Amino acid sequence: MKLILTISLGVAVSFAGYAQNNKITIPHTVEIGGEPPIWVSSSGISGEALQVLQFDLNVQGFAFTNVDNAQYQISGSANGNLQGRITDRISKANVLSKSYSGASLRRQVHAFVDDFMTQLQRKPICQTRVAFKGITGQNSEIFVSDFDGANAQSITHDNTIAAAPCWAGHNEMFYVSYKLNHADIFSQDLGNGSRKAFARYGGSNMSPAVSPDRSKVAMILSKDGWTDLYVCNIDGTGLTRLTKSPQDESSPCWSPDSKYICFASKENERRALRKISASGGTAKVIGTTGGINPTEPDWSPDGKYIAFTSQTGSFQICVVPAEGGEAIVLVEGEDPSWSPNSRTLCCSRRTGDGYVLSLLDVPTKLHRDISHITGSRSQSQPSWAR
């Protein structure tokens, strides 16, 4: 409730500023957690199509108001096929006018919003996919769904613990499974369902992370006694140990250029973020002032920011510049994963009986929970396909 009130108050202040100045401005630079939403209105579109439209735009920093106070006025109809028009009220320009057919109404709206984002020179995300760990009975499996949780399907059926999914392109997934009574890393072809054991060393094999250029895999192994960071080629050859210390390493992620790996390292019961060259060397601390006990980092595709979980009395999603500095606390949540637009995050949020996935627009803090995903009663550890 506190989070909802905070967001609602921020929207009210932004709207009051608009009413006073009689204009809307869109910042040229992103202010993390402090940017006002962009106001839009909708007419003629109702029912499921309107719900999807509102979700798609909310998680990308847009809020809905009446037609006289919106910068972008959306109109159209959705009677099986979608007819959509968008006008910029300030410039009087016709931004988009297009008809959609040949797919479900939900997918038509996704395509419409993606086209709108393209017109605004943003990277579209509505037709992307998210992988996650889903609880099924007493076990967990790896699921893949549309970015909004629709069309969820289990890609594993191991009847044990499966966790930590990571995309390797759009048709291959790496993850951890206890199918063979041991924490092993598997890779799976999503097209034909075939899979193979990728890392089955002694000790635990955890946290696979595929480099953006898909040439290497970072992972956490304990085969040599300590829980350390390793890297190897995508075919499993050339295994190299990057850290060697009694510190507890976890959660590797890659820089967009595939040159560095960021990971969480525990020392004296406190965690810090560090980065190291994928070819080896000395790990350097990434400062997270204000973001205590950081873990679960994810590097934004544009290279500018690292999102992470701050473990204090609760779990909070934070963002820090990639070179380190002052961390901005956004919302309560865990396991952040950046979308391809380097603006929206998918994270997991604790509820009374488990977790739900939540999408967060980082500049505005606007967010929407995915309240129901078919096939699992709890969802966590999201990984957004890029």
C-alpha positions as CSV (number, residue, x, y, z in Angstrom):
1,M,0.0,0.0,0.0
2,K,2.8,2.4,0.8
3,L,4.4,1.9,-2.6
4,I,1.0,2.5,-4.4
5,L,0.4,5.7,-2.5
6,T,3.9,6.9,-3.3
7,I,3.4,6.4,-7.0
8,S,-0.1,7.9,-7.0
9,L,1.2,11.0,-5.2
10,G,4.0,11.4,-7.8
11,V,1.5,11.2,-10.6
12,A,-0.7,13.8,-8.9
13,V,2.2,16.3,-8.5
14,S,3.2,15.8,-12.2
15,F,-0.3,16.4,-13.3
16,A,-0.6,19.5,-11.2
17,G,2.5,20.9,-12.8
18,Y,1.1,20.3,-16.2
19,A,-2.2,22.1,-15.4
20,Q,-0.3,25.1,-14.1
21,N,2.2,25.4,-17.0
22,N,-0.3,24.2,-19.7
23,K,2.4,22.1,-21.4
24,I,4.0,18.7,-21.2
25,T,7.7,18.2,-21.6
26,I,9.5,15.0,-22.2
27,P,13.0,14.9,-20.6
28,H,15.9,14.4,-23.0
29,T,17.9,12.6,-20.3
30,V,16.5,9.8,-18.1
31,E,16.2,10.7,-14.4
32,I,16.3,7.4,-12.5
33,G,13.2,7.1,-10.3
34,G,12.3,10.8,-10.7
35,E,10.9,11.3,-14.2
36,P,7.2,12.1,-14.5
37,P,5.0,9.9,-16.7
38,I,4.0,10.8,-20.2
39,W,0.2,11.4,-20.3
40,V,-2.0,9.6,-22.8
41,S,-5.7,9.2,-23.3
42,S,-7.7,6.5,-25.0
43,S,-11.1,6.5,-26.7
44,G,-13.0,3.8,-28.7
45,I,-10.8,0.9,-27.4
46,S,-12.4,-1.1,-24.6
47,G,-12.4,-4.5,-22.9
48,E,-9.4,-6.8,-23.2
49,A,-7.7,-4.5,-25.7
50,L,-7.8,-1.5,-23.4
51,Q,-6.5,-3.6,-20.5
52,V,-3.5,-4.8,-22.6
53,L,-2.9,-1.2,-23.9
54,Q,-2.8,0.2,-20.4
55,F,-0.5,-2.5,-19.2
56,D,1.9,-2.2,-22.1
57,L,2.2,1.6,-21.8
58,N,2.2,1.7,-17.9
59,V,5.4,-0.4,-17.8
60,Q,7.1,1.9,-20.2
61,G,6.4,5.1,-18.4
62,F,3.0,6.3,-19.6
63,A,-0.1,7.1,-17.5
64,F,-3.7,7.6,-18.6
65,T,-5.7,10.8,-18.2
66,N,-8.6,12.5,-20.1
67,V,-8.3,13.6,-23.7
68,D,-7.8,17.3,-22.9
69,N,-4.8,16.7,-20.7
70,A,-3.0,14.0,-22.7
71,Q,0.0,14.7,-24.9
72,Y,-0.8,11.5,-27.0
73,Q,-4.4,10.8,-27.8
74,I,-5.1,7.2,-28.8
75,S,-8.3,6.3,-30.6
76,G,-9.6,3.4,-32.5
77,S,-11.7,0.3,-32.3
78,A,-11.1,-3.4,-31.3
79,N,-13.8,-5.5,-32.7
80,G,-11.8,-8.6,-33.5
81,N,-9.2,-6.6,-35.5
82,L,-7.5,-3.5,-34.1
83,Q,-7.7,-0.1,-35.7
84,G,-5.4,2.3,-33.9
85,R,-4.5,6.0,-34.3
86,I,-2.2,8.2,-32.2
87,T,-2.1,12.0,-32.4
88,D,0.4,14.3,-30.6
89,R,-1.9,17.0,-29.1
90,I,0.9,19.4,-28.7
91,S,2.4,19.3,-32.2
92,K,-0.9,18.2,-33.9
93,A,1.1,15.6,-35.7
94,N,-0.3,12.2,-36.6
95,V,2.1,9.8,-34.9
96,L,0.6,6.5,-36.0
97,S,-2.4,5.2,-37.9
98,K,-2.6,1.4,-38.6
99,S,-4.8,-1.6,-38.8
100,Y,-3.9,-5.0,-37.3
101,S,-5.3,-8.5,-38.0
102,G,-4.2,-12.1,-38.3
103,A,-3.4,-12.7,-34.6
104,S,-5.0,-12.6,-31.2
105,L,-6.3,-9.3,-30.0
106,R,-3.7,-9.2,-27.3
107,R,-0.9,-9.6,-29.8
108,Q,-2.4,-7.0,-32.1
109,V,-2.3,-4.5,-29.2
110,H,1.3,-5.5,-28.5
111,A,2.2,-4.8,-32.1
112,F,0.4,-1.4,-32.0
113,V,2.3,-0.3,-28.9
114,D,5.6,-1.6,-30.3
115,D,5.0,0.5,-33.4
116,F,4.2,3.5,-31.2
117,M,7.5,3.0,-29.3
118,T,9.4,2.8,-32.6
119,Q,7.9,6.1,-33.7
120,L,9.2,7.6,-30.4
121,Q,12.7,6.1,-31.2
122,R,12.5,3.6,-28.4
123,K,13.3,-0.1,-28.6
124,P,10.0,-2.1,-28.6
125,I,9.5,-4.8,-25.9
126,C,5.9,-6.0,-26.1
127,Q,6.6,-9.0,-28.3
128,T,9.6,-10.2,-26.3
129,R,9.6,-13.2,-23.9
130,V,10.6,-13.8,-20.3
131,A,11.8,-17.0,-18.7
132,F,11.4,-17.7,-15.0
133,K,11.3,-20.3,-12.2
134,G,7.8,-21.4,-11.5
135,I,6.7,-23.4,-8.5
136,T,4.6,-26.4,-9.4
137,G,3.4,-28.4,-6.3
138,Q,6.5,-29.2,-4.3
139,N,8.9,-28.7,-7.2
140,S,9.9,-26.0,-9.6
141,E,10.2,-25.9,-13.4
142,I,11.5,-23.4,-15.9
143,F,8.8,-21.5,-17.8
144,V,8.8,-19.2,-20.8
145,S,6.0,-16.6,-21.4
146,D,5.2,-13.5,-23.2
147,F,6.6,-10.4,-21.5
148,D,3.3,-9.8,-19.8
149,G,2.9,-13.4,-18.5
150,A,0.6,-14.6,-21.2
151,N,1.0,-17.9,-23.0
152,A,3.2,-19.4,-20.2
153,Q,4.6,-22.8,-21.0
154,S,6.9,-25.1,-18.9
155,I,10.0,-26.0,-20.9
156,T,11.2,-28.5,-18.2
157,H,9.3,-31.4,-16.7
158,D,11.9,-32.7,-14.2
159,N,9.7,-33.0,-11.1
160,T,12.5,-31.6,-9.0
161,I,14.2,-28.3,-8.5
162,A,14.9,-26.3,-11.7
163,A,16.1,-22.7,-11.4
164,A,18.2,-19.8,-12.7
165,P,17.2,-19.6,-16.3
166,C,19.4,-17.6,-18.7
167,W,18.8,-17.0,-22.4
168,A,21.4,-17.9,-25.1
169,G,19.7,-16.2,-28.1
170,H,16.0,-16.6,-28.7
171,N,15.9,-20.4,-29.0
172,E,18.3,-21.7,-26.4
173,M,18.1,-21.7,-22.6
174,F,20.7,-22.5,-19.9
175,Y,19.4,-23.3,-16.4
176,V,20.2,-25.4,-13.2
177,S,18.4,-28.6,-12.6
178,Y,18.6,-31.3,-9.9
179,K,17.2,-33.9,-12.3
180,L,20.3,-36.1,-11.9
181,N,20.2,-35.6,-8.0
182,H,22.8,-32.9,-8.2
183,A,23.0,-29.2,-9.0
184,D,24.0,-29.3,-12.7
185,I,23.8,-26.8,-15.5
186,F,21.9,-27.8,-18.6
187,S,21.4,-26.2,-22.0
188,Q,18.2,-26.7,-24.0
189,D,17.1,-26.0,-27.5
190,L,13.6,-24.4,-27.3
191,G,12.8,-25.4,-30.8
192,N,13.0,-29.2,-30.6
193,G,13.2,-29.6,-26.8
194,S,16.6,-31.4,-26.9
195,R,18.9,-30.7,-24.0
196,K,22.3,-31.7,-22.7
197,A,24.2,-31.5,-19.5
198,F,26.6,-28.5,-19.8
199,A,28.4,-28.5,-16.4
200,R,28.4,-31.5,-14.1
201,Y,31.5,-31.0,-12.0
202,G,31.9,-32.2,-8.4
203,G,30.3,-29.8,-5.9
204,S,27.6,-27.4,-7.1
205,N,27.2,-26.0,-10.6
206,M,25.1,-22.8,-10.4
207,S,24.1,-19.5,-11.9
208,P,24.9,-19.8,-15.7
209,A,25.2,-16.5,-17.5
210,V,25.7,-16.4,-21.3
211,S,27.7,-13.5,-22.8
212,P,25.8,-11.1,-25.1
213,D,27.9,-12.2,-28.0
214,R,27.0,-15.9,-27.1
215,S,30.6,-17.0,-27.2
216,K,31.1,-17.7,-23.4
217,V,29.3,-18.8,-20.3
218,A,30.1,-17.6,-16.8
219,M,29.0,-19.7,-13.9
220,I,29.6,-20.4,-10.2
221,L,31.3,-23.7,-9.4
222,S,32.5,-25.2,-6.1
223,K,34.4,-28.1,-7.6
224,D,37.8,-26.8,-6.2
225,G,36.5,-26.3,-2.6
226,W,35.4,-22.7,-2.7
227,T,32.4,-21.2,-4.4
228,D,34.2,-19.3,-7.3
229,L,33.5,-17.7,-10.6
230,Y,34.4,-19.6,-13.7
231,V,34.1,-18.9,-17.5
232,C,34.3,-21.2,-20.5
233,N,33.4,-21.3,-24.2
234,I,29.8,-21.7,-25.2
235,D,30.7,-25.3,-26.2
236,G,32.0,-26.1,-22.7
237,T,35.7,-26.0,-23.6
238,G,38.4,-23.8,-22.1
239,L,37.1,-23.7,-18.5
240,T,39.0,-20.9,-16.6
241,R,38.8,-20.0,-12.9
242,L,38.5,-16.3,-12.5
243,T,38.4,-16.0,-8.7
244,K,40.2,-18.0,-6.0
245,S,39.3,-17.0,-2.5
246,P,37.1,-18.1,0.5
247,Q,34.7,-15.3,-0.5
248,D,31.3,-16.5,-1.5
249,E,30.8,-15.5,-5.2
250,S,27.3,-15.5,-6.8
251,S,25.1,-14.2,-9.6
252,P,27.4,-13.3,-12.5
253,C,26.2,-11.1,-15.3
254,W,27.9,-9.7,-18.4
255,S,28.7,-6.2,-19.7
256,P,27.0,-5.6,-23.1
257,D,30.3,-5.8,-24.9
258,S,31.0,-9.2,-23.4
259,K,34.3,-8.0,-22.0
260,Y,33.5,-7.9,-18.2
261,I,31.6,-10.0,-15.7
262,C,29.9,-8.4,-12.7
263,F,29.1,-10.6,-9.7
264,A,28.3,-10.5,-6.1
265,S,31.0,-11.3,-3.6
266,K,30.5,-12.0,0.1
267,E,33.3,-11.1,2.6
268,N,32.9,-10.8,6.4
269,E,29.2,-11.4,6.1
270,R,28.6,-8.4,3.8
271,R,28.2,-8.5,0.0
272,A,29.6,-6.1,-2.6
273,L,29.4,-6.0,-6.4
274,R,32.7,-6.6,-8.3
275,K,33.6,-6.8,-11.9
276,I,36.4,-8.7,-13.6
277,S,37.7,-9.1,-17.1
278,A,36.4,-12.2,-18.8
279,S,40.0,-13.1,-19.6
280,G,41.0,-12.9,-16.0
281,G,42.8,-10.4,-13.7
282,T,42.0,-8.5,-10.5
283,A,38.4,-8.0,-9.5
284,K,37.4,-4.4,-8.8
285,V,34.6,-3.2,-6.5
286,I,31.6,-1.4,-8.0
287,G,30.5,1.1,-5.4
288,T,26.8,1.0,-4.4
289,T,26.5,3.8,-1.9
290,G,23.0,3.7,-0.4
291,G,22.4,0.1,-1.7
292,I,23.4,-2.1,1.2
293,N,24.5,-5.7,0.8
294,P,24.0,-5.9,-3.0
295,T,23.4,-9.1,-4.9
296,E,21.7,-10.4,-8.1
297,P,23.2,-7.8,-10.5
298,D,22.1,-7.3,-14.1
299,W,23.8,-5.0,-16.5
300,S,21.6,-2.9,-18.8
301,P,21.9,-3.6,-22.5
302,D,23.0,0.0,-23.2
303,G,25.8,-0.4,-20.7
304,K,24.9,2.5,-18.5
305,Y,23.4,0.9,-15.4
306,I,23.5,-2.1,-13.2
307,A,20.3,-3.1,-11.4
308,F,20.6,-5.3,-8.3
309,T,18.8,-6.5,-5.2
310,S,19.7,-4.7,-1.9
311,Q,19.3,-7.0,1.1
312,T,18.5,-5.0,4.2
313,G,15.5,-5.6,6.4
314,S,13.6,-6.2,3.2
315,F,14.6,-6.8,-0.4
316,Q,14.7,-3.8,-2.6
317,I,15.5,-3.2,-6.3
318,C,18.2,-0.6,-6.8
319,V,20.0,0.9,-9.8
320,V,23.6,2.2,-9.9
321,P,25.7,3.7,-12.7
322,A,27.8,0.9,-14.2
323,E,31.0,2.5,-13.0
324,G,29.6,2.6,-9.5
325,G,28.3,5.5,-7.3
326,E,25.1,6.4,-5.6
327,A,22.5,3.7,-5.8
328,I,18.9,4.7,-6.3
329,V,16.3,2.6,-4.4
330,L,13.3,2.0,-6.6
331,V,10.8,-0.5,-5.2
332,E,10.6,-3.6,-3.0
333,G,11.5,-6.7,-5.0
334,E,14.2,-9.2,-6.0
335,D,16.0,-10.7,-9.1
336,P,15.9,-7.7,-11.5
337,S,16.3,-8.4,-15.2
338,W,16.6,-5.7,-17.8
339,S,14.4,-5.6,-20.9
340,P,16.0,-4.9,-24.3
341,N,14.9,-1.2,-24.0
342,S,17.3,-0.6,-21.0
343,R,14.3,1.1,-19.3
344,T,11.9,-1.6,-18.0
345,L,12.9,-4.2,-15.4
346,C,11.2,-7.5,-14.6
347,C,11.6,-8.6,-11.0
348,S,9.9,-10.8,-8.5
349,R,8.0,-9.5,-5.5
350,R,7.1,-11.4,-2.4
351,T,3.5,-12.1,-1.6
352,G,1.8,-13.9,1.2
353,D,2.3,-17.4,-0.3
354,G,5.2,-16.9,-2.7
355,Y,6.3,-14.5,-5.5
356,V,4.8,-12.7,-8.4
357,L,6.6,-11.2,-11.4
358,S,6.4,-7.4,-11.6
359,L,7.4,-5.1,-14.4
360,L,8.9,-1.7,-13.5
361,D,9.5,1.4,-15.5
362,V,12.8,2.6,-13.9
363,P,12.6,6.3,-14.7
364,T,9.1,6.8,-13.4
365,K,8.8,3.9,-10.9
366,L,5.5,3.0,-12.4
367,H,5.0,-0.8,-12.1
368,R,2.4,-3.5,-12.7
369,D,2.3,-7.0,-11.1
370,I,1.5,-10.0,-13.3
371,S,-1.2,-11.4,-11.0
372,H,-1.7,-14.8,-12.6
373,I,0.4,-17.0,-14.7
374,T,-1.0,-20.3,-15.8
375,G,0.7,-23.4,-14.6
376,S,2.6,-22.1,-11.6
377,R,1.6,-20.7,-8.2
378,S,4.8,-18.7,-7.6
379,Q,7.2,-17.1,-10.0
380,S,10.7,-15.8,-9.5
381,Q,14.2,-15.5,-11.0
382,P,13.1,-13.8,-14.3
383,S,15.4,-13.6,-17.3
384,W,14.3,-11.3,-20.1
385,A,15.2,-12.3,-23.7
386,R,17.1,-9.6,-25.5
